[in-house]
Amino acid sequence: MKRKNLFFVLMIIFTLVLSACSGNKASNEAGNENDKPKEEKGDEQVTLRMSWWGSQSRHDQTQAIIDLYEQENPNVKIEPEFTGFDGYFEKMAAQAAGNNLPDIMQQNFGEYLNQYADKELLTDLTEFVEKGTIDVEGVSDTIMESGTKDGKLLGIPTGTNALAAIYDKEMLEKAGVPLPNENWTWEDYEAAANKVHKELGTFGTRLLEPKNIFEYYLREKGFKMFSKDGKDLGYKDDKLLEDYYAMNKEMVDSGTAPGYDVIQQIKGVEDELIVHGKSPFDFRWSNQVGALSSAAGKQLELTMLPGENNDKGMFLKPAMLWSIPKSSKHKEEAAKFINFFLNNIKVYEIGGSDRGVPLKQEIRDAMAPNLSETDKKVFDYISLVSENSSPIDSNFPAASAEVLQALADIDELVMYGEMTPEEGAKEFRKKATGILSR
């Protein structure tokens, strides 16, 4: 069954963090030495803790990158801490409560970055950029702004990413379904999924994940998830969410899409339906195409999400961000590793597009002749989206993670038939406005 009251627990933990830190407020305002970047001596042995989430292939790639860095910097030892996305931020919240966050933390744009920013747990990396410890020359201002909150640079992007409709070409052709392209509609998507289910007896699509896909659904129709001031939802008509829920519910009821009883058995990329030929569609971030294709043992394709106005819905985002907590005692060395990750082509030769398309043009150009088939498709896709998209929404309030979890919880209730789509849409507004008004 679903996780209960997750973000209520997270908020309690963060409150405890603030309470624990309140006794040091005066010294912090006077200039706590722990908040200031420390100059590390070149021969001083330093141990850094580094956390990330992801698939097994990402874990293997990241460990190879760490090994490379340690070879070039023998005075640095990096202790890895990794897990799947489920459970990652719960683990980070527990470490935050103990003032024990890792020195280098993989961070997520939007709700999570803003939540940590609101609790003042992250280091402003501006000084490291200004003095050249982290070289971001040539990175677009728009991408850099995605790691900025209230004028502070709290995260360095790992690469550029976009939502994608990933599909199995062989399954669609076998079912006699036209291949999707950037001009397809939601009706085209439903028709394709239903036909695959009818012709092949498999699922016709994976159940859509609401937190990201409903945001896109709103954008495609001219609305936003949150109001400009972040104090309310960004749309007034509950029919929007009702229609979204109804579309998915109809496919679950017909067997075209799996219910949550199936989805909850998926523990990682290796378990995904598209990997095992049980679904031709999977909507998720473009940087995951490589891991899915590798697990499936065949090349998967990708195109833009459906919609008559998908150029309004689509957006580029940082795949992830690297952050340094204020609690780190080795900020300078942590910043040096982030710089290595951003600027060393060997990093991308190991990891490909797994953490997004490289931010710097010179690295993209150097990689171009030797790209794998998958990475070439991802690079081309990011170029397509860059020409057919609108700016990312950055007005995620600090409580947005809790709001989005409420959206997912209600999605589950609707798919199980415990609420109608209309009831679910109204219940989400009630919960969301209650959270945002606190």
Kinemage of the C-alpha trace (Angstrom):
@kinemage 1
@onewidth
@group {chain A} dominant
@subgroup {mainchain}
@vectorlist {calphas} color= white
{ca met a 1} P 0.000 0.000 0.000
{ca lys a 2} L 1.058 3.613 -0.360
{ca arg a 3} L 3.415 5.410 1.964
{ca lys a 4} L 1.380 7.407 4.479
{ca asn a 5} L 2.009 10.908 5.725
{ca leu a 6} L 5.519 10.904 4.206
{ca phe a 7} L 5.798 14.615 3.806
{ca phe a 8} L 4.203 15.276 7.178
{ca val a 9} L 7.087 13.263 8.630
{ca leu a 10} L 9.581 15.174 6.494
{ca met a 11} L 8.233 18.501 7.718
{ca ile a 12} L 8.549 17.323 11.329
{ca ile a 13} L 12.142 16.301 10.697
{ca phe a 14} L 12.981 19.628 9.106
{ca thr a 15} L 11.350 21.423 12.018
{ca leu a 16} L 13.594 19.466 14.374
{ca val a 17} L 16.578 20.509 12.275
{ca leu a 18} L 15.668 24.159 12.657
{ca ser a 19} L 15.111 23.738 16.396
{ca ala a 20} L 18.463 22.018 16.797
{ca cys a 21} L 20.184 24.794 14.901
{ca ser a 22} L 18.423 27.697 16.614
{ca gly a 23} L 20.900 27.744 19.490
{ca asn a 24} L 23.667 28.581 17.037
{ca lys a 25} L 21.797 31.399 15.314
{ca ala a 26} L 23.806 34.192 16.886
{ca ser a 27} L 27.145 32.654 15.999
{ca asn a 28} L 25.908 31.946 12.469
{ca glu a 29} L 24.872 35.556 11.996
{ca ala a 30} L 28.293 36.643 13.242
{ca gly a 31} L 29.930 34.339 10.729
{ca asn a 32} L 30.074 30.711 11.787
{ca glu a 33} L 33.345 29.245 10.563
{ca asn a 34} L 31.549 26.065 9.476
{ca asp a 35} L 29.545 28.059 6.920
{ca lys a 36} L 32.660 29.535 5.332
{ca pro a 37} L 34.543 27.691 2.598
{ca lys a 38} L 37.680 26.096 4.017
{ca glu a 39} L 40.905 26.073 2.070
{ca glu a 40} L 42.118 22.483 1.905
{ca lys a 41} L 45.847 21.835 1.858
{ca gly a 42} L 46.929 19.948 -1.238
{ca asp a 43} L 48.426 17.011 0.697
{ca glu a 44} L 45.792 16.855 3.457
{ca gln a 45} L 43.835 13.591 3.480
{ca val a 46} L 40.142 14.375 3.072
{ca thr a 47} L 37.163 12.032 3.176
{ca leu a 48} L 33.992 13.179 1.447
{ca arg a 49} L 30.591 11.541 1.642
{ca met a 50} L 28.587 11.664 -1.580
{ca ser a 51} L 24.949 10.675 -2.095
{ca trp a 52} L 22.818 10.041 -5.173
{ca trp a 53} L 19.799 8.082 -6.363
{ca gly a 54} L 19.374 6.066 -9.525
{ca ser a 55} L 19.486 2.730 -11.319
{ca gln a 56} L 22.227 0.134 -10.966
{ca ser a 57} L 23.863 1.391 -14.160
{ca arg a 58} L 24.062 4.909 -12.671
{ca his a 59} L 25.580 3.505 -9.502
{ca asp a 60} L 28.230 1.657 -11.519
{ca gln a 61} L 28.996 4.696 -13.663
{ca thr a 62} L 29.227 7.022 -10.667
{ca gln a 63} L 31.593 4.673 -8.860
{ca ala a 64} L 33.829 4.617 -11.948
{ca ile a 65} L 33.810 8.448 -11.959
{ca ile a 66} L 34.698 8.484 -8.259
{ca asp a 67} L 37.556 6.032 -8.890
{ca leu a 68} L 38.873 8.311 -11.643
{ca tyr a 69} L 38.732 11.355 -9.366
{ca glu a 70} L 40.513 9.535 -6.549
{ca gln a 71} L 43.269 8.453 -8.951
{ca glu a 72} L 43.845 12.066 -9.964
{ca asn a 73} L 43.459 13.318 -6.380
{ca pro a 74} L 45.089 10.713 -4.096
{ca asn a 75} L 44.527 12.875 -1.022
{ca val a 76} L 40.733 12.539 -1.421
{ca lys a 77} L 38.621 9.547 -0.490
{ca ile a 78} L 34.940 9.591 -1.471
{ca glu a 79} L 32.489 7.386 0.392
{ca pro a 80} L 29.434 6.629 -1.794
{ca glu a 81} L 25.874 6.558 -0.452
{ca phe a 82} L 23.284 5.615 -3.042
{ca thr a 83} L 19.752 4.286 -3.268
{ca gly a 84} L 16.764 4.304 -5.583
{ca phe a 85} L 14.695 7.484 -5.818
{ca asp a 86} L 12.069 5.995 -3.502
{ca gly a 87} L 13.453 6.503 -0.046
{ca tyr a 88} L 16.264 8.852 -1.049
{ca phe a 89} L 14.827 12.060 0.372
{ca glu a 90} L 13.506 10.290 3.440
{ca lys a 91} L 17.092 9.188 4.098
{ca met a 92} L 18.379 12.720 3.476
{ca ala a 93} L 15.757 14.142 5.844
{ca ala a 94} L 16.881 11.772 8.585
{ca gln a 95} L 20.504 12.793 8.022
{ca ala a 96} L 19.499 16.457 8.066
{ca ala a 97} L 17.858 15.915 11.442
{ca gly a 98} L 21.190 14.610 12.739
{ca asn a 99} L 23.138 17.462 11.094
{ca asn a 100} L 24.861 14.749 9.081
{ca leu a 101} L 24.099 15.398 5.419
{ca pro a 102} L 26.750 14.155 2.957
{ca asp a 103} L 29.355 16.621 1.652
{ca ile a 104} L 28.136 16.234 -1.936
{ca met a 105} L 24.417 15.674 -2.372
{ca gln a 106} L 22.533 14.903 -5.557
{ca gln a 107} L 19.588 17.278 -5.452
{ca asn a 108} L 16.341 17.568 -7.418
{ca phe a 109} L 15.077 20.747 -9.087
{ca gly a 110} L 11.781 22.207 -7.903
{ca glu a 111} L 10.018 20.968 -4.822
{ca tyr a 112} L 12.998 19.349 -3.086
{ca leu a 113} L 15.572 22.060 -3.797
{ca asn a 114} L 13.124 24.700 -2.583
{ca gln a 115} L 12.316 22.688 0.528
{ca tyr a 116} L 15.998 22.482 1.491
{ca ala a 117} L 16.477 26.131 0.576
{ca asp a 118} L 13.577 27.139 2.794
{ca lys a 119} L 15.237 25.383 5.736
{ca glu a 120} L 18.598 27.036 4.922
{ca leu a 121} L 20.419 23.717 4.813
{ca leu a 122} L 22.446 24.308 1.634
{ca thr a 123} L 25.630 26.270 0.947
{ca asp a 124} L 25.545 29.241 -1.401
{ca leu a 125} L 27.999 28.176 -4.121
{ca thr a 126} L 28.378 31.655 -5.607
{ca glu a 127} L 31.783 32.220 -4.002
{ca phe a 128} L 33.150 28.996 -5.495
{ca val a 129} L 31.972 30.071 -8.936
{ca glu a 130} L 33.304 33.613 -8.588
{ca lys a 131} L 36.802 32.455 -7.628
{ca gly a 132} L 36.858 29.734 -10.291
{ca thr a 133} L 36.769 26.647 -8.100
{ca ile a 134} L 33.661 25.669 -10.050
{ca asp a 135} L 34.023 26.722 -13.688
{ca val a 136} L 30.630 27.381 -15.300
{ca glu a 137} L 31.861 29.502 -18.211
{ca gly a 138} L 29.733 28.800 -21.272
{ca val a 139} L 26.778 27.414 -19.301
{ca ser a 140} L 23.588 29.289 -20.124
{ca asp a 141} L 22.211 31.664 -17.515
{ca thr a 142} L 18.810 29.964 -17.807
{ca ile a 143} L 20.242 26.598 -16.798
{ca met a 144} L 22.247 28.122 -13.937
{ca glu a 145} L 19.136 29.907 -12.648
{ca ser a 146} L 17.507 26.513 -12.131
{ca gly a 147} L 19.869 25.966 -9.198
{ca thr a 148} L 19.205 29.389 -7.711
{ca lys a 149} L 16.740 30.259 -4.971
{ca asp a 150} L 16.299 33.706 -3.405
{ca gly a 151} L 19.484 34.934 -5.061
{ca lys a 152} L 21.626 32.044 -3.765
{ca leu a 153} L 23.238 29.437 -5.999
{ca leu a 154} L 22.320 26.241 -4.151
{ca gly a 155} L 22.839 23.640 -6.870
{ca ile a 156} L 25.072 23.096 -9.895
{ca pro a 157} L 23.192 21.334 -12.729
{ca thr a 158} L 24.567 17.964 -13.835
{ca gly a 159} L 23.165 18.262 -17.364
{ca thr a 160} L 20.085 19.147 -19.407
{ca asn a 161} L 16.975 16.968 -19.377
{ca ala a 162} L 13.412 16.872 -20.704
{ca leu a 163} L 10.327 14.744 -20.313
{ca ala a 164} L 9.983 12.198 -23.100
{ca ala a 165} L 7.545 9.654 -24.463
{ca ile a 166} L 9.760 6.573 -24.652
{ca tyr a 167} L 8.449 3.795 -26.880
{ca asp a 168} L 9.214 0.308 -28.161
{ca lys a 169} L 9.162 0.566 -31.957
{ca glu a 170} L 8.950 -3.203 -32.454
{ca met a 171} L 5.839 -3.557 -30.291
{ca leu a 172} L 4.045 -0.699 -32.042
{ca glu a 173} L 4.861 -2.036 -35.500
{ca lys a 174} L 3.775 -5.545 -34.515
{ca ala a 175} L 0.411 -4.155 -33.357
{ca gly a 176} L 0.028 -2.080 -36.534
{ca val a 177} L 0.194 1.207 -34.651
{ca pro a 178} L 1.654 4.326 -36.337
{ca leu a 179} L 4.857 5.494 -34.685
{ca pro a 180} L 4.377 8.653 -32.605
{ca asn a 181} L 6.087 11.931 -33.451
{ca glu a 182} L 6.191 15.440 -32.031
{ca asn a 183} L 2.759 16.196 -33.575
{ca trp a 184} L 0.734 13.461 -31.874
{ca thr a 185} L -2.184 14.200 -29.545
{ca trp a 186} L -3.567 12.703 -26.344
{ca glu a 187} L -6.238 11.031 -28.471
{ca asp a 188} L -3.496 9.472 -30.625
{ca tyr a 189} L -1.788 8.195 -27.481
{ca glu a 190} L -4.967 6.617 -26.105
{ca ala a 191} L -5.806 5.016 -29.465
{ca ala a 192} L -2.301 3.578 -29.813
{ca ala a 193} L -2.287 2.190 -26.275
{ca asn a 194} L -5.731 0.622 -26.666
{ca lys a 195} L -4.804 -1.010 -29.976
{ca val a 196} L -1.587 -2.512 -28.599
{ca his a 197} L -3.544 -3.972 -25.692
{ca lys a 198} L -6.137 -5.431 -28.068
{ca glu a 199} L -3.685 -6.794 -30.651
{ca leu a 200} L -0.861 -8.059 -28.453
{ca gly a 201} L -2.599 -8.808 -25.173
{ca thr a 202} L -0.009 -6.791 -23.242
{ca phe a 203} L -0.497 -3.489 -21.492
{ca gly a 204} L -0.761 -0.655 -23.980
{ca thr a 205} L 1.056 1.820 -21.736
{ca arg a 206} L 2.567 2.231 -18.326
{ca leu a 207} L 0.354 4.056 -15.814
{ca leu a 208} L 1.355 7.722 -15.989
{ca glu a 209} L 3.193 9.125 -12.967
{ca pro a 210} L 1.163 12.171 -11.854
{ca lys a 211} L 3.748 14.449 -10.227
{ca asn a 212} L 5.564 15.329 -13.463
{ca ile a 213} L 3.036 14.355 -16.113
{ca phe a 214} L 0.132 16.353 -14.677
{ca glu a 215} L 2.393 19.406 -14.500
{ca tyr a 216} L 3.091 18.940 -18.217
{ca tyr a 217} L -0.633 18.324 -18.877
{ca leu a 218} L -1.443 21.665 -17.262
{ca arg a 219} L 1.303 23.541 -19.101
{ca glu a 220} L 0.192 22.091 -22.435
{ca lys a 221} L -3.265 23.529 -21.777
{ca gly a 222} L -1.935 26.940 -20.745
{ca phe a 223} L -1.846 26.601 -16.953
{ca lys a 224} L 0.705 26.036 -14.190
{ca met a 225} L 0.808 23.785 -11.163
{ca phe a 226} L 1.250 26.691 -8.734
{ca ser a 227} L 0.199 30.331 -8.741
{ca lys a 228} L 2.820 33.003 -9.347
{ca asp a 229} L 3.185 33.756 -5.634
{ca gly a 230} L 3.220 30.064 -4.737
{ca lys a 231} L 0.301 30.432 -2.337
{ca asp a 232} L -2.305 28.578 -4.393
{ca leu a 233} L -2.711 26.186 -7.290
{ca gly a 234} L -2.098 27.700 -10.699
{ca tyr a 235} L -5.423 26.638 -12.219
{ca lys a 236} L -9.029 27.292 -11.168
{ca asp a 237} L -11.024 24.673 -13.074
{ca asp a 238} L -10.958 21.253 -11.381
{ca lys a 239} L -12.177 19.715 -14.654
{ca leu a 240} L -8.521 19.736 -15.767
{ca leu a 241} L -7.451 17.253 -13.106
{ca glu a 242} L -10.748 15.384 -13.388
{ca asp a 243} L -10.113 14.793 -17.111
{ca tyr a 244} L -6.530 13.714 -16.445
{ca tyr a 245} L -7.643 11.226 -13.793
{ca ala a 246} L -10.497 9.980 -16.003
{ca met a 247} L -8.185 9.333 -18.972
{ca asn a 248} L -5.928 7.127 -16.877
{ca lys a 249} L -8.784 5.460 -14.987
{ca glu a 250} L -10.479 4.409 -18.226
{ca met a 251} L -7.284 2.709 -19.406
{ca val a 252} L -6.762 0.993 -16.045
{ca asp a 253} L -10.359 -0.287 -16.037
{ca ser a 254} L -10.004 -1.674 -19.582
{ca gly a 255} L -6.677 -3.336 -18.822
{ca thr a 256} L -4.817 -1.082 -21.245
{ca ala a 257} L -2.805 0.393 -18.361
{ca pro a 258} L -1.721 -1.395 -15.180
{ca gly a 259} L -3.127 -0.501 -11.798
{ca tyr a 260} L -1.074 0.333 -8.746
{ca asp a 261} L -0.981 -3.330 -7.726
{ca val a 262} L 1.361 -3.848 -10.707
{ca ile a 263} L 3.222 -0.535 -10.416
{ca gln a 264} L 4.111 -1.181 -6.791
{ca gln a 265} L 6.027 -4.306 -7.821
{ca ile a 266} L 8.446 -2.160 -9.844
{ca lys a 267} L 11.513 -1.500 -7.688
{ca gly a 268} L 13.840 -0.028 -10.298
{ca val a 269} L 14.453 0.607 -13.995
{ca glu a 270} L 15.283 -3.071 -14.485
{ca asp a 271} L 11.714 -4.010 -13.497
{ca glu a 272} L 9.895 -1.579 -15.789
{ca leu a 273} L 7.203 -2.974 -18.080
{ca ile a 274} L 8.779 -1.573 -21.250
{ca val a 275} L 12.004 -3.415 -20.390
{ca his a 276} L 10.175 -6.769 -20.404
{ca gly a 277} L 8.011 -6.167 -23.476
{ca lys a 278} L 4.859 -5.727 -21.386
{ca ser a 279} L 4.182 -2.115 -22.451
{ca pro a 280} L 5.228 -0.084 -25.506
{ca phe a 281} L 5.084 3.307 -23.749
{ca asp a 282} L 6.786 4.871 -20.741
{ca phe a 283} L 6.718 8.621 -20.061
{ca arg a 284} L 9.734 9.785 -18.068
{ca trp a 285} L 12.912 11.890 -18.196
{ca ser a 286} L 15.097 11.629 -21.296
{ca asn a 287} L 18.255 10.786 -19.352
{ca gln a 288} L 16.691 7.425 -18.427
{ca val a 289} L 16.456 6.168 -22.009
{ca gly a 290} L 19.946 4.706 -21.788
{ca ala a 291} L 19.249 2.714 -18.622
{ca leu a 292} L 15.924 1.460 -20.025
{ca ser a 293} L 17.464 0.469 -23.378
{ca ser a 294} L 20.352 -1.271 -21.645
{ca ala a 295} L 18.011 -3.219 -19.373
{ca ala a 296} L 15.732 -4.105 -22.310
{ca gly a 297} L 18.638 -5.236 -24.473
{ca lys a 298} L 17.372 -3.214 -27.420
{ca gln a 299} L 17.158 0.343 -28.647
{ca leu a 300} L 14.140 2.276 -27.395
{ca glu a 301} L 12.937 5.424 -29.148
{ca leu a 302} L 11.714 8.748 -27.795
{ca thr a 303} L 9.623 11.704 -28.849
{ca met a 304} L 7.816 14.639 -27.282
{ca leu a 305} L 4.826 14.084 -25.023
{ca pro a 306} L 1.405 14.217 -26.724
{ca gly a 307} L -0.765 17.307 -26.955
{ca glu a 308} L -1.983 19.835 -29.488
{ca asn a 309} L 0.177 22.471 -27.776
{ca asn a 310} L 3.080 20.359 -26.577
{ca asp a 311} L 5.546 23.108 -27.418
{ca lys a 312} L 3.931 25.017 -24.524
{ca gly a 313} L 3.998 21.989 -22.271
{ca met a 314} L 7.573 20.871 -22.953
{ca phe a 315} L 10.491 22.439 -21.067
{ca leu a 316} L 14.174 21.860 -20.417
{ca lys a 317} L 15.319 21.266 -16.858
{ca pro a 318} L 18.491 20.286 -15.061
{ca ala a 319} L 18.585 16.499 -14.906
{ca met a 320} L 19.761 16.860 -11.316
{ca leu a 321} L 21.819 19.262 -9.247
{ca trp a 322} L 24.899 18.910 -7.059
{ca ser a 323} L 24.555 20.654 -3.703
{ca ile a 324} L 26.875 21.086 -0.724
{ca pro a 325} L 25.159 21.196 2.683
{ca lys a 326} L 26.089 23.926 5.144
{ca ser a 327} L 27.058 21.183 7.589
{ca ser a 328} L 29.951 19.984 5.387
{ca lys a 329} L 33.424 20.530 6.856
{ca his a 330} L 35.073 20.128 3.460
{ca lys a 331} L 33.218 22.529 1.183
{ca glu a 332} L 36.293 23.446 -0.870
{ca glu a 333} L 37.092 19.823 -1.750
{ca ala a 334} L 33.428 19.110 -2.432
{ca ala a 335} L 33.355 22.069 -4.829
{ca lys a 336} L 36.463 20.742 -6.595
{ca phe a 337} L 34.728 17.429 -7.247
{ca ile a 338} L 31.643 19.197 -8.641
{ca asn a 339} L 33.953 21.156 -10.941
{ca phe a 340} L 35.575 17.891 -12.061
{ca phe a 341} L 32.174 16.387 -12.800
{ca leu a 342} L 31.067 19.408 -14.823
{ca asn a 343} L 34.239 19.986 -16.850
{ca asn a 344} L 36.005 16.659 -17.402
{ca ile a 345} L 35.035 14.929 -20.635
{ca lys a 346} L 36.039 11.562 -19.165
{ca val a 347} L 33.096 11.896 -16.778
{ca tyr a 348} L 30.666 12.025 -19.706
{ca glu a 349} L 32.478 9.282 -21.586
{ca ile a 350} L 31.744 7.071 -18.573
{ca gly a 351} L 28.216 8.292 -17.804
{ca gly a 352} L 26.948 9.319 -21.238
{ca ser a 353} L 23.613 11.140 -20.954
{ca asp a 354} L 22.585 9.408 -17.723
{ca arg a 355} L 22.659 12.692 -15.783
{ca gly a 356} L 21.528 14.735 -18.756
{ca val a 357} L 23.149 16.174 -21.859
{ca pro a 358} L 26.429 17.984 -20.947
{ca leu a 359} L 25.992 21.681 -20.228
{ca lys a 360} L 29.066 22.870 -22.112
{ca gln a 361} L 29.142 23.043 -25.890
{ca glu a 362} L 32.818 22.088 -26.110
{ca ile a 363} L 32.129 18.840 -24.273
{ca arg a 364} L 29.110 18.067 -26.438
{ca asp a 365} L 31.206 18.725 -29.567
{ca ala a 366} L 34.059 16.541 -28.336
{ca met a 367} L 31.669 13.691 -27.555
{ca ala a 368} L 29.705 13.876 -30.817
{ca pro a 369} L 31.894 11.569 -32.991
{ca asn a 370} L 31.852 8.745 -30.438
{ca leu a 371} L 28.306 8.869 -29.080
{ca ser a 372} L 26.435 5.612 -28.602
{ca glu a 373} L 23.240 5.224 -30.601
{ca thr a 374} L 21.185 5.931 -27.484
{ca asp a 375} L 23.142 9.032 -26.493
{ca lys a 376} L 22.920 10.393 -30.041
{ca lys a 377} L 19.134 10.041 -29.904
{ca val a 378} L 19.038 11.800 -26.518
{ca phe a 379} L 21.306 14.637 -27.723
{ca asp a 380} L 19.110 15.086 -30.825
{ca tyr a 381} L 15.985 14.987 -28.681
{ca ile a 382} L 17.226 17.725 -26.368
{ca ser a 383} L 17.937 19.851 -29.467
{ca leu a 384} L 14.375 19.211 -30.669
{ca val a 385} L 12.878 20.181 -27.311
{ca ser a 386} L 15.057 23.288 -27.067
{ca glu a 387} L 13.373 24.510 -30.269
{ca asn a 388} L 9.870 23.422 -29.254
{ca ser a 389} L 9.385 24.317 -25.607
{ca ser a 390} L 8.678 27.140 -23.184
{ca pro a 391} L 10.570 28.272 -20.050
{ca ile a 392} L 10.531 25.988 -17.033
{ca asp a 393} L 8.277 26.915 -14.088
{ca ser a 394} L 10.398 27.749 -11.064
{ca asn a 395} L 7.726 29.021 -8.664
{ca phe a 396} L 7.635 25.860 -6.543
{ca pro a 397} L 6.764 26.835 -2.955
{ca ala a 398} L 8.618 25.224 -0.078
{ca ala a 399} L 5.596 22.997 0.611
{ca ser a 400} L 5.295 21.837 -3.011
{ca ala a 401} L 6.746 18.393 -2.263
{ca glu a 402} L 3.874 17.802 0.159
{ca val a 403} L 1.350 19.061 -2.388
{ca leu a 404} L 2.696 16.789 -5.122
{ca gln a 405} L 2.629 13.812 -2.779
{ca ala a 406} L -1.030 14.561 -2.095
{ca leu a 407} L -1.595 14.539 -5.864
{ca ala a 408} L 0.032 11.102 -6.123
{ca asp a 409} L -1.859 9.722 -3.108
{ca ile a 410} L -5.203 10.799 -4.551
{ca asp a 411} L -4.228 9.431 -7.970
{ca glu a 412} L -3.812 6.051 -6.287
{ca leu a 413} L -7.232 6.289 -4.620
{ca val a 414} L -8.879 7.198 -7.928
{ca met a 415} L -7.177 4.353 -9.804
{ca tyr a 416} L -8.268 1.896 -7.085
{ca gly a 417} L -11.842 3.178 -7.468
{ca glu a 418} L -12.075 4.550 -3.946
{ca met a 419} L -12.809 8.015 -5.398
{ca thr a 420} L -14.263 9.144 -8.701
{ca pro a 421} L -12.107 11.415 -10.873
{ca glu a 422} L -14.398 14.318 -9.958
{ca glu a 423} L -14.095 13.584 -6.240
{ca gly a 424} L -10.336 13.176 -6.571
{ca ala a 425} L -9.923 16.530 -8.303
{ca lys a 426} L -11.909 18.319 -5.598
{ca glu a 427} L -10.101 16.495 -2.803
{ca phe a 428} L -6.726 17.466 -4.252
{ca arg a 429} L -7.674 21.142 -4.315
{ca lys a 430} L -8.863 20.918 -0.715
{ca lys a 431} L -5.622 19.291 0.453
{ca ala a 432} L -3.374 21.499 -1.661
{ca thr a 433} L -4.921 24.782 -0.559
{ca gly a 434} L -4.760 23.633 3.052
{ca ile a 435} L -1.046 22.862 2.725
{ca leu a 436} L -0.212 26.070 0.865
{ca ser a 437} L -2.146 28.292 3.274
{ca arg a 438} L -0.211 27.128 6.326
